[in-house]
Amino acid sequence: MKAAWRQGFPALVGLLCVLSMLVVREAMPDAFGRARLIVFDALQRIDPWEQAPRGVRIVDIDDESLKRLGQWPWSRSTIAALTAALQDLGAKAIAFDVVFAEPDRTSPALLAQTWRTSFGWRLPTDAAGHLPDYDRQLADAFARGRVVTGFGLLADANGASPTLKASFATLGGNPADGLPDFQGAAPNLPSLDAAAAGSGSFTFTAGRDQVIRRLPLLSAFSGKLLPSLALEALRVAEDEDTIRVRVERNGGSSGPVTGYTVRVGDYEAPLDVDGSLLLHHGARLPRSAISAWRLLDPDQRARLSPEIAGEIVLVGASAVGLSDLRATPLDPLEPGVNMHARAIEQILAGHYLTRPSWAAGAEGTGAVLLSLALVAASAFAALRFAAVAAAACVAALIVGTWRAFSAYGLLLDPTFLLATVGAGVSATSFARYLVAERAAAKLRAAFSHYLSPALVAALARDPSRLKLGGEQRDMTFVFTDLEGFTSLTEAADPEAIVAWLNAYLDGLCSIAMDHGGTVDKIVGDAVHVMFNAPLDQPDHAEKGVRCALAMDAFAQDYAASLKAKGVQFGATRIGVNTGLAVVGNFGGGRRFDYTAHGDAINTAARLESANKALGTRICVARATAERVAGVAFLPVGTLMLKGKAQGVDVTTPWSGADAAWSAAYHAAFTSLLAGDEAGSAALVALHERHPDHPILALHARRIRAGERSARMAA
């Protein structure tokens, strides 16, 4: 149950996070709008449209033209000459991305009227009717054919309205019902619009950040459908009277509008729900741009015929002072005429960027499915695998988004999917981290009384190192017991006994943990300590012996301190043994008991109790002593433990400074093992010189009783 909760809780947190992202998306559809635009702009910068111009030329009113021909606005006679030059060079259509809303003040006919009113100046009667009228000249130039005028659209009514030259054939409903509806206009002089072959809107619809990403090809004015300047230029160039518009719907004829398809002659273009064409931007000024002054220079004009003949020509301005510079994803100051030219080029080339109607649903479904899969991986799989899987999915999404754009012109939005995946995986991983921290805290709490702080910290950093299921290890065990404690409990005050015992046990356990040991059990006044579990300790035998020595020193000092207070606190006996044991979590799922079992443990317990017969305080198996450097041991003998066929060679630590005595004892003991009677005599002689030494007393007593070996029952 606990294991299922540890994995299920992070998964539940991740699931709730994914559902929360869906709620945010439904409640605030524009929440990801800005991020979506950033992605789409990045795609355009990575892969701009660099196709060679096809069928479109720009006549640019640039700074060089203003320098040569004078400041803007130019006289209408100059515009008329420019128009005539383009017509003579064979332009298929001429569209003006400027509006001629007011009469030309430089026109002689208009100036004569002004002078007559202001200064009383009179022309001869026969000359008054022969003064040039530049507006009429421009209208006459327009009337020669293939000219499209441009107009602006305004949100508020101003009493003016644009001139509609094209007719529309619609299918699937009235497109104007779903398009942005304008109420005001900035048209040209009526004479100019009347003379032109077409008239279209050059109004842009910029985003909230004022960046142009689409060009409206269809607009509505007071419920009436209007074409854009680019669409009207294409209609005039194709010599078509009618623009065909099909309303695209989702789910049949009564479903919601998803966009429009506009057709002029053989050319068809998909538009979004606002009637706009998504622009694929390229260079700031197309290579097709021709400086306007060249058309008015006879020497230059003669060389332009190959560039103009059969082309759709857009007349616009890039001069900084004319305020027709727009921000695009690729350039913060791009001439507005470029947008119209780009739209016509895309239509002629059949190159479109589309945001399919199914995209939003697919993105949402993909976000949920992928997020749930990665949440499951983050909750139940190894974190390394989950991280690699998440990184691979993110990389695949990024590459897939770019590939869909570059190869198919599809604008797919990975932002919601990436945000949902990121939020779900992050929430799951964080929850898993919290669960792991909680488990580590419980682990630290559970072991803090039994393990050294270094071991607890190591386990907390990597709990997998703790094999609770059970394993066989070579281990060292230290068993302690307090002599005479039972009789003390019968004579002393219970509260005092508890205080003395707690201080005693706390001291022993602290020493055990300081030496890297694991306190296995505390049974009454006895402490069981094991080394080399749960973590590896290559020097576990040495740690165990040094722990026993430190415990012995503490126990003697503690007993002496109580004796000074009149309390007869018994001696502490310690047994140390090394061998194989099975260690793990015993006791089932309801009780956590990390302990060890095996013959090596039983032997350590028997060595502890053998101290009483041997007269020692610490009894160490020779198998343990042989692994310890820097500690001197005296061999005691071979204990024949009940139930064991093989005896256990035992030693006791010796810290005496008399090297000669130690050498004499080892020589005598070796002779005893060899069956030499001289060894027995030497041990008795040593005892006579050192009657208080417990080991010599043991051997002397046995030898006098007729024993001539080091084997003894225990």
N, C-alpha and C positions, 0 to 999 in steps of 0.2 A: 504493500500500500504506500509506504513512504517513498519507495523508489519510483512508483508510478506518479506520485505527486511531484517529486523532484523534476521529472521530465514533463509532466502534463502542465504544471503551472507556467513554465516559460512559453509553452505552445499556446496556452490560453491567452497569455498577455499579448503574444504576437498576433493571434487571431483578432483580439479586440482592437488592436492598433490598426490592422488592415480594414476592419469594419468602420473604424472611426474615419479613416481616409476616404472611404466610400461616402460616408455621411457628409463630410466636408465638400466632396466633389459635387454631390447632389444639391447641397444647400447653398453653395457658393460656386457656381459654374466658372466664374472668372478668377477663382483662386489661383489657378495654374496658368492663367492667360499670359501673364508677363513672361513666365519661364518658357512657355511655348513659343512666344515671339523670339526670345533670345536664341532658342534652338534653331528655329527656322532661319533667322538671320545668320547664324553661324554656318548653316548648311550653304547658304548663298555665298558667303565669303570663302568657304572651302572650295566650292564648285560653282563659280560664276559662269554665266552663259557667254561663251566666247565665240559663238558661231559667226561666220562672216555675214555682213549685212545682205539681206535679200529683198530687193524690190523697194527699198526705202532710202531716201536721202534727206538730210537735214540741212536747210539753209540757215546758217547761224548768224544772228545779229550779235556779233562778238565785239570785244573792245577794239580790235583792229578796224572793224567796219565803222564804229562810232568815230574813231580817230580820223578816218579818211572821209566819211560822208557827213559828219556833224552829229551833234547830240540828238538823242531820241526825245520826242517823236519826230521821225522824218516826215517830210511833206508827203501828201497822198500821191503827188506826181511821181515821187521817187518809188513809192510802193507800187504804183501802176507800172513803172518801167521795170521793176523787179518781176512783177507778175507776167508782164509781156515777154520778158526774157525767158522765163521758165516755160511759158507756153510755146514760144518759138523753138526752144530746145527739145520739145516733145515730152514734157512732164505728163504723166498719166493722170495725176491729180495734184492740186496745190492746196494745202490746208494751212491756215494761219492760226498759230497759237497765240494770237494777240487779238484784241477787240478794238474796233474803230467806232467808239460809242458817240463821239462828238465830232462836229464839222471841223475841217482842217482850218485852223486860224491863219495859216500862211497862204491860203488860196486867194489869188488876186480879186476874184469876184466878191469874196467875203471882206477883204480888206477895203475895197472901194466903198462898200456899205458902211463900214466902221468909220472911215475917214469922212464920208459925207455927213454922218450923224454927229461925229465928234468935232470936226474941223470945218464943216461946210464946203468941203471940196467937191467939185462937180466935174465929171467927165463929159466930153462931147457926147451928144445923144447917139451919134452913130457908132461911138466906141464902147459904150456901156455894155452892150450885148455881146461884145467879142472878148471880154476878159476871161482868162482861163479859170475854170472851176475844177480844182484838183479832186474834189470828192466825185464829180461827174466823170472825171478821167479814170479814177479808180473803179467806179461802177462799170464804165465801158470796158475796162480791162477784165473785170470779173465776168462780164457778159460774154466775153470771147469763149468762155467755157472752162470746165474742169476745176473750178475754184470752190473751196469749202471755207466758210467763215466760222470763227469760233465765238462762243458766248459763255458767260459765267452764270452760275445759278446761285441764288441766295435763299437762305432759310425763311426770311420774312418777306412779305409782299411789299413791293415798291411801285406797283402800277405798271410795270414793264413785263413783257413776255417774250420768249424767244420765237424765232421763225422756224417752223418745221418743214423741211423739204422732202424727207423720206416718208414712205408709207410702211406700215408694219402688218405682217400677217402672223397671227399668234395661234398657238395650239396649247390646250391644257388650261385655259383661263387667261385672265387679263394680267400680264406681268406687272403692270403699274400698281396693282393692288398690294404687292409685297415689296415694292422698292421704296427707298427713301424719297419722300415727296417734298419738292421745293415749291416755294410760293413767290419768289422774286427772281429777277433776271437782270443781267447786264448785257443787252444785245448790241449789235452794230447799228449803224445808220440804216433806216429802212431801205434806202436805195441800194445800199451795198448788199444787204441780205437778199433783196429781190433779184439782184443781178447774179448772185452766186448760184452754183449748181447744188450746193449742199450746205448744211449748217449743223454744227455739233458742239456739245459741251466740252470745255476743257477743265471743268471743276474736278479737283482731287478730293478724295476722302482719306485723310491721314488718320493714323491710329492715335491713341492717347499720348504717345510720345512724339507725335508729329512726324513720324517716319512713314514714307510712302512705300507700301508693300503691294498695293493693288490699284488698278485703274478702273473706275466705273465705265463700262461700255454702254450701260442702260441706266437711265434715270427717269424720274417722274416729275412732271410739273403740273400741279393742280389736277392730278389724276390722269394726265396725258403722257404717253410714253415718248421719251426723247433718246436720240443716239449720242454717243460721245464723238468728239472730234476725230479720233482714230477710226471708229467704226464708220463714220460718215465718209472719211477719206477713202476707206476701202470700198465703200458702196459706189462712190463716184468713179474710182479707178476701174471697178469692174463693170461700170455702166449698168448698174442695177437700179431699179426704181424701188424695190421692196426689200426690207430686212425681215427675215423670218425668225420668230422667237418661239421656242418650245419651253413650257414650264415643266420642270422635272419635279416629280413628287415621290415620296416614299410610301409604299403600300397602296398604289393604285391612284385613280383619278381624284379621290377625296382625301388623300393623305397630305401631310404637311409638305410644303415646298422645300426642296433641298438644293435648288439652283435652277439655272436656265441654260439652254443651248441656243446660241445665236448663229444664224447662217446668212452669209452674203455670197451669192453666186455659188462657187464650188468650195468655199471656205467656211469651216464650222469651228466654233470656239465654245468651251464650257465656261460658264460663269457661276459664281457663288450666289448665295441667297440675297446678297446686296446688289446683284447685277454687275459684279466686278470681276475682272480678269486678274488672276494672281500673276505678278510680274516676276520673271527670272532676270535679275539685274546682271549687268556686265560692266564694261568699261564706262568711265564717267562720260566721255563724249565718243559716240561711235565713230569709226573710221570714215563713215559716210558723210560726216559734217563738212559743209562747204561754207566758207566765209562769205557773207552776203555781198561785200564790196566787189568780189570777183565777178559777180553776175552783171554788175553795172559798169564794169571796165571792159570796153570792147575787145581789148587784147586777151584778157583773161576769159571772157565769156565764150570766145570761139573755141577754146580748148575744153570746155565743160560739157559739150554735147554728149559724149559717151557716158558721162556720169549721171546725166539728167534724163535722157531719152528713155521712155517706158517706165520710169520710176514714180513712186508716190513721194512727193516732196512736202516736208513739213517745215514751215517757216517759224522759227522761234528765237529766243534770246538766251545767250549765256553770259552776257555782259553783267558784271557784278552790280552795277548801279540800276539795273532794270528789275531787280527784285523777283526774278522767276527762278530762284535756286531753291531746290528742295532737298530734304534729308532722305537718304535711302539706306538700306542695310550696308551698302558698300561705300557710300560717300555722303558726308554731311552737307555738301553743296553741289548737287547735281542739277543741271538745267531741266526745267519742267518738260520741255519739248521732248527730252529723251524718253520720258515715260510713254508718250503717245507713239513715238517711233518704235520703242521696244514692244509695245502691244501689237502693232501691225506686223513687225518682224516675226513675233511668236505665232500669230495667226497664219501668216504666209508659210512659215516653216512647219506648222502643225506641232509646235513645241509648247506644251502646257504644264504648269504645276497644278496639281489637283489635291484637294483635301477630301477624300471619298466620304460619302455619307455614312459608310459603315465604320469609319476610322474610330470615332469616339467609343462606339460599343465594343469594338475589337480591343481597343486599348484598355478599357475598363475590365473586360473579361480576362484579357491576358494578365493585367495587373493582379487580379484576384488569384488566378490559378498559379501564376509564378510565385507570387508572394506566399501563398499557402504552402507551396512545395518547399520554398526556402525556409519558411518558418519551421516546418516540420524537420528539415535538415538541421537547422540551428538548435532545435530543441532535443532531437533524439540522436543525431549523428555526432561524430567527432567534430569539434569546433574547427579544426584545420580543414576538414572536408567541406564543412558548411561555408567557410570563408572562401575557399577555392571555387566552390559552386556559385556563390554569390558574385564573385569577381568575374567568373566566366560568363554568367548571365548578363551582367552589366556590359561587359565588352561586346557580347553578341548583340545586345540591344543597340548599342552605339553604332556598331558596324552595320547592322541591319537597317537602322534609320538612314544612315548615310547612303547605303547601297540603294534603298528604295527611292531616295531622292535623285541620286546621280543617274541611275539606270532607267527609272520609270517616271520620274517627276512627281512622285508621291510625297506628300507632306504628312508624315506620321509623327505623332507627338509622344516621345518616350518619357516626358517629364513626370506624368502621373504614375506611370509604371515604375520608373526609377525611384520616385518619392515613396511609393507604397512599399516597394521591395526594401528600400533603405530603412523606412520606419519600422516595418514588420521584423526584419532581421535584427535591427538594432535593439528594438524592444525585447525581442526574444533572447538575444544574447545578453542583454543587461539583466533580464529576469533570471536567466540561467546563472549569471555571475552572482546575483544576490543569493540565489539558492545555494550556490557553491560556497559563498562566503558564510552563509548560515550553517551549512554543513561543516565548514572549516572551523567556525566558532564553536559548534557543538563538539567537534573533534578535539579542539584545544581544551574545552572545558572538561571533556571526558578523560583526557589523558594528562591534564595539567597536574593532577595529583599523583600520577604514576610514572610519567616520563620527564626527562630533562627538558628544559625550555628549548634547547637546540633541536632535540628530536621532534618536539611539538611543532616548532616553526618549520622544520623540513617536511613534516607530514601535511601541514596546512598549505605549504606551497605546492606539494604534489601528493594528494591523497591516494593516487594510484599505487604509490609505493607500499601502502598498507594492504597486505593480502589477508583479508579477514576470513577468506574461505579455508585457510589451513595450508601449511607447508612444513616440510621437514628442514630443520636447520641444525647446524653445529653451534651449540650455545653453552654459555657458562651460567651457573646458578649459585646464588648465595643465600643460604638459609640461616636465620638467627633464632635464638630462643633465650628467654630470660630465666635464669635459675632461681628457684625459690619464690617465684611471684605468687603462687597459690597460697602459701603460708602467710605472705605479706597481706593479701586481700582479707584474710580472716582476722588480722590483728589491727589493721589501720582503718581510718575513716574513709568511707566510700568516695566522698568528694575529693579528698586528698589523693586517693589512689588514681582516680580518673585524671586529675591534673598531672600527677607524676608520669602516668603511663602515656598520656597524650604528648607531653613534652619529650619523653623518651622516643616514642614512635616517630614524632615529627623530626627529631634529630636524625634518626636512622634513615628515614625516607628522603630527607634533604640530601644526606650524604650519597645515597643511592643515585638520586637524580643528578647530583653534581658530577658523578662519575659516568653518566650516560646510561645508567641502568633503568629498567622498567620495573616498577613495583608491581609484582604479580598479585600478591595477596597480603593482607594483614589478618592473621588468625590469632585473636587474643593478644598475647605479648610477642608473638612471632612475626617476623617479616620475611617474605619470599621475594627475592629480586632476580631478574633474568637479564642477560646481556646478549646482544646480537639479534634482537627482535624489538620492535618491528622493522627497524632499519639495520642495514649491514654495518657491523663493527669488526673489522679484521683483527683488532687487538682485544677482543672481548675477554679473553682469559686474563690478560694483564689488568684490564679495567676491573674485572671481578675481584682479583686478589687485592688490588689497591683499595677498592671499595671496602673489602673486609677489614683491612688494616685500619682504615679511617673509622669504620664503625667500632672496632675494638677500642681504639683510642678514645672515641667519644663516650662509649659505654663505661669505660673505667673512670673517666673524669666525671661523668654524670653520677655514677654510683658513689664516688668520693664526695661530691658536693652534697648529696643527700645524707651520706653517713655523718658528715659534719653537722647536720641538723638532727641527728639521732635516728635517722631512718636507715634500716638495713636493707638496701636495695641490692638484689642478687647480681651475680656475674652474668655476662652475656656470652653464650657459646655460638660459634659461627662455623658453618660447613660450606666448602666451596668445591664444586665439581664441574667438569666440562664433558660434553658428549652430545649425541644426537637426540633431538626431541621434536615432537610435532607441536607447532604453535599456530594459533588462530582464534577465531571467535567461537567459543563453545557456549552452549546454553540455549541455542535456538534463537528465534526472532524476537522473543519477548524479553530476553535478558542479555545485555551486552557483557560478555566475560571473556576478555582477551587474555588467554593463559596458555600454558604449555603442559604437555603430558609426555611421559617417557621414563625410561629406566635412569637416565642421567639425573632427573629431578629427584627420584626416590633415593638415589645414591647420595645426593647433596644433603637430603634430610637425614639420612643415616649417619653421614659424617658429622653433621651438627650434633647429633645425640651421642656420637662416639667420644666427643670431647670429655664427657663426664668420666668415662672409663680410662681415657688416655691421660687425663689430668691437664689437658690443653684448653685454650680458649678458641683457637682457630685450627681447624683441620682441613687441609687442602689435598685433594687427590694429586698424585704425582703427574697424571696426564695434564692437569692444569698447570702445575708448577713448572713443568718442562717448557711451557710456552711463555714464561714470564722472565724478563730480563731485569736486572737491577734489584732483585729481592733475594735474600738468602733463605734457604729452607733447610730444615733438619729432617732427614728421613725418620719416620716413626716405626713403620712396619707394614705388614700386609693384613688388612682387615678381611676376615671371611664373613661376609654379610649373609644373613639368613636368606635362603632361596636362590643364592648365586653360586655357581660352580667355581667361578674365577674370583680370586681375591682382589681387593683394591689396595694398591700401594698408596700410602698416605704420608704426608709431610706436614710440618708446621713451620710458619715463618719464624726466622730467628734474626734478631737485630743486635746480638751481642758484639762487643768490640774485641773479644779475645779470639784471635784467629787461630792460635795454637790449640786452644780448647776445642774449637770447631773441627780442626783437622784431626785431632785425636779421636773425637767422637765419630767422625766419618770413617776413620780407619778401623775403629773397634766395631762399628756397625757392619762394615763390609766383611770383616772376619766372621762376625756372627752369621751373616747370610751364607757364607761359605762353609759353615759347620765347624770352624776352627775354635777349639776350646779357649785359645788365647783371647779371642774376641770377647767371649763371655766374661773372662777375668778382667779384661781391660774396661769393660762397661761397669763392672762392679767397683773397680778401683776409682773410676771417674765419679761414680755416685758417692763414694766415701768422701771425695774431695769437694763435691758439690751436692750435698744432701737435699737442697731445696729445689733442685731442677726436676720438674715433673716427668720429663721423658726418661731421665736417668733413673728416677725412682721406679718408674714402670718396668724398665728392663731389669733392674736389680731385683725387684720383687719376683719377676718371672723366672729369672735365672736361679735364684735361691730356692724356688719351688720346683726346680728340675727342668725348666723349659730351656731349650737350646736353639730356638728359631725365632724369627720375627713375625711368624704367622700367629694371629690371635683372633678369637671370635668377637663379634660385635653385634 
